[in-house]
């Protein structure tokens, strides 16, 4: 036996060390199956739970522990506002395709057919992140929670899949094969099921693109690039550490990947960085061919042609784009935050998205009665209030036009037409499936509607009919001067003129999307659109006119040639035309406005995002109650347990929940400032001022009718408010009073350092400074409008605004700093000179930490966030707008972790407890690092730790688990760090704890019970005793005949005490091993892969010899006789004998052959050899032989090792010459020693 042990130990340790380093383990297979690929070896669930973890720079696989990625989470009180938008598109043909996301609610699925996008039923409430259609009748989609959907037989259904915390991308090769990735998970679809396959990385995977069944690529965080070939995924060299969000392969030898501002190209077998023409954030790439492709991101579209990438200028949208899919070089689609763009005819154009429920219109029959479409629904105005009216369709409605109190029309998504007659709305036949976004009735018998793809339809008293259109551009608005003349405008600056019975294209001075037109007469009119475009028609031509604000305008309504109104984006932009000039006027809301309709010079209505409705009655615009949607514009926390938020509602946070409280005003509220739990102020539209004094909010006298945008209280008796037209108010002596202002520009925010020091900011970069007696204008480094200012001290502060502007004040002058974004920032809140948050449009959230503002790694669903309030270093709140519920409320809780006890020996176990680690993925992991050591995200600064949570696989925001400290750890002070996404970022770290030296480890009492055993009848338990914890424990079964490793277990870190393994007598490939003698080894390795403790025993498989025993064990001859026994499993008995040999193989004692009955057979031994001498202490072998009388040609043998006297020393196995030689070979091969 000795001659086999060193050889087997060498093979075992060599292959084990290679396995621990991530090398395939085909050599562990049965001899006849050694050429099979690694994944052909079935692994039991028990073995999976003991699988080795990688500790190289590629990071480990995912852990069975709570996911720990820190993030802002939507407060449950926001209700259905906690939703997402369109994330992925897959077109089957130019006329059919699918898009997925969450724009209309969780699990949104849109179907493009018949020229329009329509929402279809979804079987999941999870946000869908990727879709891939195989054909018109079959496709797949994956979701953020690991859900997999299958489209077949005209229905989307959830299919069983291997559990995955998140799936972000799917790529189908055929109807029977495909791949999906997400987190560190890779799933393979084959044979009708999804199965997990081995991933070479623990980093978060974002996108996958398969070239064929045998080749593909996947990319992810920190520049991760994986290549699939020869049946396995492998990591390849990446030229970047930037997160890669999308990959698209043109062929096996050509492809592209993008992420952030990074663009990579794969050619000649290497990935290389390619210059990007834009610093904008890129999210998706799609290549039409090797020479042409497209990439999209936040308000950015790039085109690859002629060997270079170029930005499309101007971009047709400022919204975020998350997906692009090209049907051909001349047609494609892009989508994102509420946006769907169609590429045809060489230009990108917006098309109507079923999620565009912010569009709408108003049609008043009289000053006291009218109708509106708001947030896609029908509202009726009567008796001074707006009320929701049932609609006969579930399609989103975009426009309405009333002929009289008893008749009107509404149009919407998918060519929907509704007719109001006889007191009810009914569906009317439509000649088109294209979405209709505007309708205008000239009379009861004459009307027009326009929409997507240049669609124009006409109503002439009987039915709606399609009219020939001279453009394929989407049309947004129409204005008829008479039955025979009118105008329409739309995408790409399109202007159409109707005259002489036909529509014809007219010259346009702009390429910006024109959103609205209002003609005063056949010779005069106005049109407005994106980018602040204002056009004036006179002298038979359209001319560009200056816009005093510059914000995009969505609607214009002219009362006469000398008076009119326009509304648009920004913070509730309202412009008035009078005396030949457009001027900004006071707006009672901060949300974008999408439509305005004037009935007279003293009466008009405007509607906006999130259900906003404004009314003009000759003096000022005022917010009126709306039954559709809501928004929150400001938040002020009194403490971690109490706070307030205001908008067109008032919310109170107490007892862990937000609740709506009575609001004494119908005006929108823009700002709230709490002095104490029982004292606070809020201001808003129309000069509204509210005060809270512990019981309820009440209106207090205001010295102005100008809208107020911000309030900042210094104390219960002193405070300031600012607003429209440079308004400055001060509260002192118990009343609010107007204070002289050095500017006429609207002010949006005020922040007071003390009673004698404060700052205010506003339009066109305006900055005011208050120094104890007077407000003065100070130089500003920007002309962008500023939305918010927050001062840390008299010498430190921040201001944010349009175009991603961030200004920093450090005691001398305000200076611009890099924000890494172009989104409009609405609010900033700073805790100290070193920490703060800013929020803004498109759900942007940016953090200031470490001396710099970080790019917005987290965007909440593309919804505008209007305010943020930092409670402490570990907690913040943000509020914004949504089309649902009572606005959006986000909550940030900083994660924390603690370790106990604070002193532990290496190899021991500590308890890790964490809190507020919301969300995350299975790639989150734990690492132990020296206290105070550098933290470098994306690089290995910590050793991997396994963490067993209770219950297993439950990932929660707070929890605890037991962590085994590596046995070979050098004594010192350490912390446990929590990382997200395979190490892409640090979440938090624990308190320091002390690690002391680990006691020496030895392996004793190695044996199997029963031994021998018959696998066809039962299994056996393999066990050994560790005298101290072992950081890397291995066990294996070897073939004594030289076939090598037949079965192995990687046990990882193990505590002191008895370790047990249940074995069923099968090899790693599931084959039942035959009769014979096998060796069982237990080994403890140090951090370098060296064996520091080895124990072994023999294990027998026999059909007739069962459970050999030596009692006592070890045996001391001085104490009396030993009993050597076994169980004979022959029904009629058999011939048996037994022999004892010493460690040199010499016979010590032989027992004669005898006929033994079935059952227990035993021998007594007095510890003496054949000459009567007491045998020396040492290791001996007890051998049993048995034969069946009916088959004397076959001998059955059982072998058992036992000790006489003191047990063998812990170092005995290593001391054997051949074993030591094997260990030296292992060191040389594995590189541990020269």
RAPEKA-V596273 format. One record per backbone hydrogen bond with DSSP energy under -0.5 kcal/mol. CO is the residue of the C=O (numbers start at 0). NH is the residue of the N-H. If there is no record, write none. Layout:
BEGIN
<<CO NH> <CO NH>>
END
This chain:
BEGIN
<<0 3> <0 4> <1 5> <3 7> <4 8> <5 9> <6 10> <7 11> <8 12> <9 13> <10 14> <11 15> <12 16> <13 17> <14 18> <15 19> <16 20> <17 22> <18 21> <24 27> <25 28> <29 32> <30 33> <32 35> <36 39> <37 40> <39 41> <43 47> <44 48> <45 49> <46 49> <47 50> <55 58> <57 201> <62 64> <63 948> <72 890> <74 77> <75 78> <77 80> <78 81> <80 82> <84 101> <87 99> <89 97> <92 95> <94 113> <95 91> <95 92> <96 111> <97 89> <98 109> <99 86> <99 87> <100 107> <100 127> <101 83> <101 104> <104 103> <104 107> <107 100> <108 119> <109 98> <110 112> <110 117> <111 96> <112 115> <115 112> <117 110> <119 108> <126 143> <129 141> <131 139> <134 137> <136 152> <137 133> <137 134> <138 150> <139 131> <140 148> <141 128> <141 129> <142 145> <142 166> <146 142> <147 158> <148 140> <149 151> <149 156> <150 138> <151 154> <154 151> <156 149> <158 147> <168 180> <170 178> <173 176> <175 190> <176 172> <176 173> <177 188> <178 170> <179 186> <180 167> <180 168> <181 184> <182 204> <184 181> <185 196> <186 179> <187 189> <187 194> <188 177> <189 192> <192 189> <194 187> <203 220> <204 182> <206 218> <208 216> <211 214> <214 210> <214 211> <215 227> <216 208> <217 225> <218 205> <218 206> <219 222> <219 243> <220 223> <223 219> <224 235> <225 217> <226 228> <226 233> <227 215> <228 231> <231 228> <233 226> <241 222> <242 244> <245 257> <247 255> <250 253> <253 249> <253 250> <254 265> <255 247> <256 263> <257 244> <257 245> <258 261> <259 281> <261 258> <262 273> <263 256> <264 266> <264 271> <265 254> <266 269> <269 266> <271 264> <279 281> <280 297> <281 259> <283 295> <285 293> <288 291> <290 305> <291 287> <291 288> <292 303> <293 285> <294 301> <295 282> <295 283> <296 298> <296 320> <299 296> <300 311> <301 294> <302 304> <302 309> <303 292> <304 307> <307 304> <309 302> <310 312> <318 298> <319 336> <322 334> <324 326> <324 332> <327 330> <329 344> <330 326> <330 327> <331 342> <332 324> <333 340> <334 321> <334 322> <335 85> <335 337> <338 335> <339 350> <340 333> <341 343> <341 348> <342 331> <343 346> <346 343> <348 341> <352 355> <354 356> <355 358> <358 375> <360 372> <362 370> <365 368> <367 382> <368 364> <368 365> <369 380> <370 362> <371 373> <371 378> <372 360> <373 376> <375 396> <376 373> <377 388> <378 371> <379 381> <379 386> <380 369> <381 384> <384 381> <386 379> <388 377> <395 412> <398 410> <400 408> <403 406> <406 402> <406 403> <407 419> <408 400> <409 417> <410 397> <410 398> <411 414> <411 435> <412 415> <415 411> <416 427> <417 409> <418 420> <418 425> <419 407> <420 423> <423 420> <425 418> <434 436> <434 451> <437 449> <439 441> <439 447> <442 445> <445 441> <445 442> <446 458> <447 439> <448 456> <449 436> <449 437> <450 453> <450 474> <451 454> <454 450> <455 466> <456 448> <457 459> <457 464> <458 446> <462 459> <464 457> <473 490> <476 488> <478 486> <481 484> <483 499> <484 480> <484 481> <485 497> <486 478> <487 495> <488 475> <488 476> <489 492> <489 513> <490 493> <493 489> <494 505> <495 487> <496 498> <496 503> <497 485> <498 501> <501 498> <503 496> <511 492> <512 514> <512 529> <515 527> <517 525> <520 523> <523 519> <523 520> <524 536> <525 517> <526 534> <527 514> <527 515> <528 531> <528 552> <529 532> <532 528> <533 544> <534 526> <535 537> <535 542> <536 524> <537 540> <540 537> <542 535> <545 547> <551 568> <554 566> <556 564> <559 562> <561 578> <562 558> <562 559> <563 576> <564 556> <565 574> <566 553> <566 554> <567 592> <568 572> <569 571> <572 567> <573 584> <574 565> <575 577> <575 582> <576 563> <577 580> <580 577> <582 575> <587 684> <591 608> <594 606> <596 598> <596 604> <599 602> <602 598> <602 599> <603 615> <604 596> <605 613> <606 593> <606 594> <607 610> <608 611> <611 607> <612 623> <613 605> <614 621> <615 603> <619 616> <621 614> <626 628> <629 881> <630 647> <633 645> <635 643> <638 641> <641 637> <641 638> <642 652> <643 635> <644 650> <645 632> <645 633> <646 668> <648 646> <649 660> <650 644> <651 653> <651 658> <652 642> <653 656> <656 653> <658 651> <660 649> <661 663> <667 684> <670 682> <672 680> <675 678> <678 674> <678 675> <679 691> <680 672> <681 689> <682 669> <682 670> <683 686> <683 707> <684 687> <687 683> <688 699> <689 681> <690 692> <690 697> <691 679> <695 692> <697 690> <706 723> <709 721> <711 719> <714 717> <717 713> <717 714> <718 730> <719 711> <720 728> <721 708> <721 709> <722 725> <722 746> <723 726> <726 722> <727 738> <728 720> <729 731> <729 736> <730 718> <731 734> <734 731> <736 729> <745 762> <748 760> <750 758> <753 756> <756 752> <756 753> <757 769> <758 750> <759 767> <760 747> <760 748> <761 764> <761 785> <762 765> <765 761> <766 777> <767 759> <768 770> <768 775> <769 757> <773 770> <775 768> <784 801> <787 799> <789 797> <792 795> <795 791> <795 792> <796 808> <797 789> <798 806> <799 786> <799 787> <800 803> <800 824> <801 804> <804 800> <805 816> <806 798> <807 809> <807 814> <808 796> <812 809> <814 807> <816 805> <822 803> <823 825> <823 840> <826 838> <828 836> <831 834> <833 849> <834 830> <834 831> <835 847> <836 828> <837 845> <838 825> <838 826> <839 842> <839 864> <840 843> <841 861> <842 859> <843 839> <844 857> <845 837> <846 848> <846 853> <847 835> <848 851> <851 848> <854 856> <857 844> <858 860> <859 862> <861 841> <862 842> <863 865> <863 880> <866 878> <868 870> <868 876> <871 874> <873 893> <874 870> <874 871> <875 891> <876 868> <877 889> <878 865> <878 866> <879 631> <879 887> <881 629> <883 886> <886 885> <887 879> <888 74> <889 877> <890 72> <891 875> <895 914> <897 912> <899 910> <901 993> <903 995> <904 907> <907 964> <909 911> <909 962> <910 899> <910 912> <911 960> <912 897> <913 958> <914 895> <915 917> <920 923> <921 62> <922 981> <923 62> <924 978> <925 944> <926 976> <927 942> <928 974> <929 932> <933 935> <934 936> <935 938> <938 940> <942 927> <944 925> <946 948> <947 961> <950 953> <952 954> <953 955> <956 916> <958 913> <959 949> <960 911> <961 947> <962 909> <962 964> <964 906> <965 968> <971 994> <972 930> <973 992> <974 928> <974 976> <975 989> <976 926> <976 978> <977 986> <977 987> <978 924> <979 982> <979 983> <979 984> <980 203> <980 983> <982 937> <984 979> <987 977> <988 896> <992 973> <993 903> <993 995> <994 971> <995 905> <1001 1003> <1001 1026> <1003 1024> <1004 1006> <1006 1022> <1008 1020> <1010 1107> <1011 1106> <1012 1014> <1012 1101> <1013 1016> <1013 1017> <1019 1021> <1019 1062> <1020 1008> <1021 1060> <1022 1006> <1023 1025> <1023 1058> <1024 1003> <1024 1026> <1025 1056> <1029 1053> <1031 1084> <1032 1050> <1032 1051> <1033 1082> <1034 1048> <1035 1080> <1036 1045> <1036 1046> <1037 1039> <1037 1078> <1038 1041> <1038 1043> <1043 1038> <1045 1067> <1046 1036> <1048 1034> <1048 1050> <1051 1032> <1053 1029> <1056 1025> <1058 1023> <1060 1021> <1062 1019> <1064 1072> <1066 1069> <1070 1066> <1075 1100> <1076 1039> <1077 1098> <1078 1037> <1078 1080> <1079 1096> <1080 1035> <1081 1094> <1082 1033> <1083 1091> <1083 1092> <1084 1031> <1085 1088> <1089 1085> <1089 1091> <1092 1083> <1094 1081> <1096 1079> <1098 1077> <1099 1011> <1099 1012> <1099 1101> <1100 1075> <1103 1105> <1103 1128> <1105 1126> <1108 1124> <1110 1122> <1114 1116> <1114 1204> <1115 1118> <1116 1119> <1121 1123> <1121 1164> <1122 1110> <1122 1124> <1123 1162> <1124 1108> <1125 1127> <1125 1160> <1126 1105> <1126 1128> <1127 1129> <1127 1158> <1129 1132> <1133 1155> <1134 1186> <1135 1153> <1136 1184> <1137 1150> <1138 1182> <1139 1147> <1139 1148> <1140 1180> <1141 1144> <1145 1141> <1147 1169> <1148 1139> <1150 1137> <1153 1135> <1153 1155> <1155 1133> <1158 1127> <1160 1125> <1162 1123> <1164 1121> <1166 1174> <1168 1171> <1172 1168> <1177 1203> <1179 1201> <1180 1140> <1180 1182> <1181 1199> <1182 1138> <1183 1197> <1184 1136> <1185 1195> <1186 1134> <1186 1188> <1187 1190> <1190 1187> <1190 1193> <1192 1194> <1193 1187> <1195 1185> <1197 1183> <1199 1181> <1201 1179> <1202 1114> <1203 1177> <1208 1211> <1209 1093> <1210 1214> <1211 1215> <1212 1215> <1215 1219> <1216 1220> <1217 1221> <1218 1222> <1219 1223> <1220 1224> <1221 1225> <1222 1226> <1223 1227> <1224 1228> <1225 1229> <1226 1230> <1226 1231> <1226 1232>>
END
